[in-house]
Amino acid sequence: MKRVLITGAAGFLGSHLCDKFISEGFQVIGMDNLITGDIKNIEHLFKLEAFEFYHHDVTKFVFVPGKLDYILHFASPASPIDYLKIPIQTLKVGSLGTHNLLGLAKEKNARILIASTSEVYGDPLVHPQTEEYFGNVNTIGPRGVYDEAKRFQESITMAYHRTHGLDTRIARIFNTYGPRMRLNDGRVIPAFIGQALRGEDLTVFGDGLQTRSFCYVDDQIEGLYHLLLSDYHLPVNIGNPGEITILDFAKEIVKLTGTNQKIIFKPLPEDDPLQREPDISKAKKILGWEPKVSREEGMKKTYEYFKSLTKEELFKSEHKDFSKHNR
């Protein structure tokens, strides 16, 4: 049985990856320090012999006994509400954490896939974004802690590949949504749905003409799985090229939820990208992958998930004490 270590296992994507690899017959080791992850995302796996969990911070030394065939590094705050509150931990998990896991992969002779992001492109001057585009990132802006952590992560991964011959994969993940997203994590889909369910006006930043491209989680997980098992070591965009303006998307949410909320406008946050659409030609050609779930179908499933939350969960604010993690 192949063994895989998945960091950030209790997070949105990490927990779905755990499910995927267990369904494919792998022995899965989940690792998470639970700063932003939620243990309830993986508690259904605890009864399985094929799953074990380490409560651990990857910015500290990482030790896993026995053989490892694969490592998927998904430990990182990924939403603005998180990485703006814990900027130092965000930088550390992208640098120290990645360094530790690359070292572990080298020791175990394991293949490692790192979760990069479309944010490496910053506020892009090229549209749609191809993997060859170097990006337009403000290194000292508030979003720079996340963008630069991921850019460094790619650099050190390629350095280990070139210097040590490490078997590496780099996934540039575009906006992904689906069940297990945190309702109040600051990302557009849970923000809109949460506001609709609470009877609040939907908040659009700027004029709403900025664009995003949303990929349903099942498609994203399949793309990542195909990338891990491929023989391609350079970055690959994994996302859905179905671009839509935020304003039009807000109108879709109002229609989906059957609410009569107004759409209100607030100032655009600093360095917020104005366009985001992946060019997935490489993923199609190399991985034989492309998304299959339409936004209409995916949003229905996501809405049903959020509707199933309790009233307490629906109105709960994100007020974690992050002070000990900003060191």
HUZITA-V466638 format. One record per residue. RES is the residue in three letters. SS is DSSP state (A for helix, B for strand, O for the rest). OMEGA is omega in radians with two decimals (none if undefined). NEAR is the number of other ideal C-beta (glycine too) atoms within 10 Angstrom. Layout:
res = <RES | RES>
ss = <SS | SS>
omega = <OMEGA | OMEGA>
near = <NEAR | NEAR>
//
This chain:
res = <MET | LYS | ARG | VAL | LEU | ILE | THR | GLY | ALA | ALA | GLY | PHE | LEU | GLY | SER | HIS | LEU | CYS | ASP | LYS | PHE | ILE | SER | GLU | GLY | PHE | GLN | VAL | ILE | GLY | MET | ASP | ASN | LEU | ILE | THR | GLY | ASP | ILE | LYS | ASN | ILE | GLU | HIS | LEU | PHE | LYS | LEU | GLU | ALA | PHE | GLU | PHE | TYR | HIS | HIS | ASP | VAL | THR | LYS | PHE | VAL | PHE | VAL | PRO | GLY | LYS | LEU | ASP | TYR | ILE | LEU | HIS | PHE | ALA | SER | PRO | ALA | SER | PRO | ILE | ASP | TYR | LEU | LYS | ILE | PRO | ILE | GLN | THR | LEU | LYS | VAL | GLY | SER | LEU | GLY | THR | HIS | ASN | LEU | LEU | GLY | LEU | ALA | LYS | GLU | LYS | ASN | ALA | ARG | ILE | LEU | ILE | ALA | SER | THR | SER | GLU | VAL | TYR | GLY | ASP | PRO | LEU | VAL | HIS | PRO | GLN | THR | GLU | GLU | TYR | PHE | GLY | ASN | VAL | ASN | THR | ILE | GLY | PRO | ARG | GLY | VAL | TYR | ASP | GLU | ALA | LYS | ARG | PHE | GLN | GLU | SER | ILE | THR | MET | ALA | TYR | HIS | ARG | THR | HIS | GLY | LEU | ASP | THR | ARG | ILE | ALA | ARG | ILE | PHE | ASN | THR | TYR | GLY | PRO | ARG | MET | ARG | LEU | ASN | ASP | GLY | ARG | VAL | ILE | PRO | ALA | PHE | ILE | GLY | GLN | ALA | LEU | ARG | GLY | GLU | ASP | LEU | THR | VAL | PHE | GLY | ASP | GLY | LEU | GLN | THR | ARG | SER | PHE | CYS | TYR | VAL | ASP | ASP | GLN | ILE | GLU | GLY | LEU | TYR | HIS | LEU | LEU | LEU | SER | ASP | TYR | HIS | LEU | PRO | VAL | ASN | ILE | GLY | ASN | PRO | GLY | GLU | ILE | THR | ILE | LEU | ASP | PHE | ALA | LYS | GLU | ILE | VAL | LYS | LEU | THR | GLY | THR | ASN | GLN | LYS | ILE | ILE | PHE | LYS | PRO | LEU | PRO | GLU | ASP | ASP | PRO | LEU | GLN | ARG | GLU | PRO | ASP | ILE | SER | LYS | ALA | LYS | LYS | ILE | LEU | GLY | TRP | GLU | PRO | LYS | VAL | SER | ARG | GLU | GLU | GLY | MET | LYS | LYS | THR | TYR | GLU | TYR | PHE | LYS | SER | LEU | THR | LYS | GLU | GLU | LEU | PHE | LYS | SER | GLU | HIS | LYS | ASP | PHE | SER | LYS | HIS | ASN | ARG>
ss = <O | O | B | B | B | B | B | O | O | O | O | A | A | A | A | A | A | A | A | A | A | A | A | O | O | O | B | B | B | B | B | B | O | O | O | O | O | O | A | A | A | O | A | A | A | O | O | O | O | O | B | B | B | B | B | O | O | O | O | O | O | O | O | O | O | O | O | O | O | B | B | B | B | O | O | O | O | O | O | A | A | A | A | O | O | O | A | A | A | A | A | A | A | A | A | A | A | A | A | A | A | A | A | A | A | A | A | A | O | O | B | B | B | B | B | B | B | A | A | A | A | B | O | O | O | O | O | O | B | O | O | O | O | O | O | B | O | O | O | O | O | O | O | A | A | A | A | A | A | A | A | A | A | A | A | A | A | A | A | A | A | A | A | A | O | O | O | B | B | B | B | B | B | O | O | B | B | O | O | O | O | O | O | O | O | O | O | A | A | A | A | A | A | A | A | A | A | A | O | O | O | B | B | B | B | O | O | O | O | O | B | B | B | O | B | B | A | A | A | A | A | A | A | A | A | A | A | A | O | O | O | O | O | O | O | B | B | B | O | O | O | O | B | B | B | A | A | A | A | A | A | A | A | A | A | A | A | O | O | O | O | O | B | B | B | B | O | O | O | O | O | O | O | O | O | O | O | B | O | O | A | A | A | A | A | A | A | O | O | O | O | O | O | O | A | A | A | A | A | A | A | A | A | A | A | A | A | O | O | O | A | A | A | A | A | O | O | O | O | O | O | O | A | A | A | O | O>
omega = <3.12 | 3.13 | -3.14 | 3.03 | 3.11 | 3.09 | -3.01 | -2.97 | -3.11 | 3.11 | -3.10 | -3.12 | -3.11 | -3.11 | 3.08 | 3.06 | 3.08 | 3.12 | -3.09 | -3.06 | 3.06 | 3.13 | 3.13 | 3.05 | 3.13 | 2.89 | -3.01 | 3.01 | 3.10 | 3.12 | -3.12 | 3.04 | 3.02 | 3.03 | 3.12 | 3.10 | -3.11 | -3.06 | -3.12 | 3.11 | -3.09 | -3.06 | 3.09 | -3.12 | -3.02 | -3.12 | -3.05 | 3.08 | -3.09 | -3.10 | 2.97 | -3.03 | 3.04 | 3.04 | -2.98 | 3.08 | -3.05 | 3.05 | 2.98 | 3.14 | -3.09 | 3.09 | 3.05 | -3.14 | 3.06 | -3.09 | 2.98 | 3.09 | -3.09 | 3.00 | 3.02 | -3.04 | -3.13 | 3.12 | 3.06 | 2.90 | -3.06 | 3.14 | -3.11 | -3.11 | 3.13 | -3.00 | 3.02 | 3.09 | -3.14 | -3.09 | -3.08 | 3.10 | 3.11 | 3.10 | -3.11 | -3.11 | 3.08 | -3.11 | -3.12 | -3.13 | 3.12 | 3.11 | 3.14 | -3.08 | 3.03 | 3.08 | 3.10 | 3.11 | 3.11 | -3.14 | -3.07 | -3.05 | -3.08 | 3.00 | -3.12 | 3.03 | 3.09 | 3.13 | 2.98 | -2.97 | 3.02 | 3.13 | 3.06 | 3.10 | 3.13 | 3.04 | -2.83 | 3.03 | 3.11 | -3.08 | -0.15 | -3.04 | 3.03 | -3.13 | -3.12 | 3.14 | -3.04 | 3.05 | -3.13 | -2.97 | 3.01 | -3.03 | -3.07 | 3.07 | -3.10 | 3.13 | -3.09 | -3.11 | 3.11 | -3.11 | -3.08 | 3.05 | -3.13 | 3.11 | 3.06 | 3.14 | 3.10 | -3.09 | -3.10 | 3.08 | 3.11 | 3.09 | 3.09 | 3.12 | -3.08 | -3.04 | -3.04 | -3.11 | -3.11 | -3.13 | -2.98 | 3.03 | -3.14 | 3.12 | 3.01 | -2.99 | 3.05 | -3.04 | -3.11 | -3.08 | 3.10 | 3.11 | -3.13 | 2.95 | 3.04 | -3.02 | -3.03 | -3.07 | 3.06 | 3.14 | -2.89 | -3.06 | 3.10 | 3.11 | -3.13 | -3.10 | 3.11 | 3.11 | 3.14 | -3.12 | 3.12 | -3.14 | -3.13 | 3.03 | 3.11 | -3.07 | 3.05 | -3.13 | -3.09 | 3.13 | 3.11 | -3.11 | 3.02 | -3.02 | 3.00 | 3.10 | -2.98 | -3.13 | 3.12 | -2.96 | -3.14 | 3.09 | -3.13 | -3.11 | 3.10 | 3.11 | 3.13 | 3.13 | 3.11 | 3.14 | 3.14 | -3.06 | 3.09 | 3.08 | -3.07 | -3.00 | 3.13 | -3.07 | 3.09 | 3.04 | 3.03 | -3.11 | 3.14 | -3.08 | 3.13 | -3.03 | 3.10 | 3.07 | 3.13 | 3.12 | 3.10 | 3.12 | 3.08 | 3.11 | 3.08 | 3.13 | 3.11 | 3.12 | -3.12 | -3.04 | 3.14 | -3.14 | -3.14 | -3.11 | 3.01 | 3.02 | -3.14 | -3.04 | 3.07 | -3.09 | 3.14 | 3.09 | -3.13 | 3.06 | 3.09 | -3.08 | -3.12 | 3.11 | 3.09 | 3.09 | -3.13 | 2.85 | -3.07 | 3.13 | -3.10 | 3.13 | 3.11 | -3.05 | -3.01 | -3.05 | -3.03 | -3.06 | 2.91 | -3.10 | -3.10 | -3.04 | 3.11 | 3.12 | 3.13 | -3.14 | -3.12 | -3.13 | 3.08 | 3.13 | -3.11 | 3.12 | 3.11 | 3.11 | -3.11 | 3.10 | -3.11 | 3.14 | 3.10 | 3.12 | 3.11 | 3.13 | -3.09 | -3.07 | -3.13 | 3.07 | 3.09 | -3.10 | 3.10 | 3.07 | -3.08 | -2.97 | -3.08 | -3.11 | 3.13 | -3.11 | none>
near = <7 | 13 | 20 | 24 | 26 | 28 | 31 | 28 | 28 | 26 | 28 | 27 | 24 | 26 | 28 | 22 | 28 | 28 | 17 | 18 | 25 | 16 | 9 | 12 | 9 | 19 | 20 | 26 | 23 | 27 | 26 | 27 | 21 | 14 | 22 | 28 | 24 | 15 | 15 | 10 | 22 | 24 | 12 | 12 | 18 | 11 | 7 | 12 | 6 | 16 | 20 | 15 | 18 | 16 | 11 | 17 | 21 | 25 | 20 | 12 | 11 | 21 | 10 | 18 | 6 | 8 | 11 | 21 | 15 | 22 | 26 | 28 | 29 | 26 | 30 | 30 | 27 | 24 | 20 | 16 | 15 | 23 | 26 | 16 | 20 | 21 | 20 | 12 | 26 | 26 | 20 | 21 | 28 | 29 | 17 | 15 | 25 | 28 | 18 | 20 | 26 | 23 | 15 | 20 | 25 | 16 | 12 | 18 | 11 | 20 | 19 | 26 | 26 | 25 | 25 | 24 | 20 | 24 | 25 | 25 | 28 | 23 | 19 | 19 | 12 | 14 | 15 | 21 | 26 | 14 | 18 | 10 | 16 | 11 | 16 | 13 | 22 | 14 | 11 | 8 | 15 | 14 | 22 | 19 | 20 | 25 | 26 | 22 | 26 | 25 | 21 | 16 | 26 | 20 | 12 | 15 | 26 | 16 | 13 | 21 | 18 | 11 | 9 | 13 | 9 | 20 | 17 | 22 | 24 | 23 | 25 | 23 | 23 | 25 | 18 | 26 | 22 | 23 | 17 | 19 | 22 | 21 | 21 | 18 | 19 | 16 | 21 | 19 | 23 | 20 | 20 | 25 | 24 | 22 | 20 | 22 | 19 | 13 | 9 | 15 | 11 | 25 | 15 | 22 | 14 | 15 | 11 | 18 | 12 | 18 | 19 | 22 | 22 | 23 | 26 | 22 | 22 | 18 | 20 | 26 | 20 | 18 | 25 | 26 | 18 | 17 | 20 | 19 | 13 | 16 | 7 | 15 | 16 | 14 | 20 | 25 | 24 | 29 | 28 | 27 | 17 | 14 | 15 | 15 | 16 | 21 | 18 | 11 | 21 | 22 | 16 | 15 | 21 | 17 | 9 | 16 | 19 | 7 | 16 | 8 | 19 | 9 | 17 | 12 | 12 | 9 | 8 | 14 | 14 | 9 | 16 | 14 | 19 | 12 | 19 | 22 | 21 | 28 | 18 | 25 | 14 | 19 | 25 | 11 | 10 | 15 | 21 | 9 | 20 | 14 | 24 | 12 | 18 | 12 | 19 | 9 | 11 | 23 | 23 | 12 | 15 | 23 | 17 | 10 | 16 | 19 | 11 | 9 | 14 | 8 | 9 | 7 | 13 | 15 | 13 | 14 | 7 | 15 | 7 | 13 | 6 | 17 | 9 | 9 | 21 | 12 | 7>
//
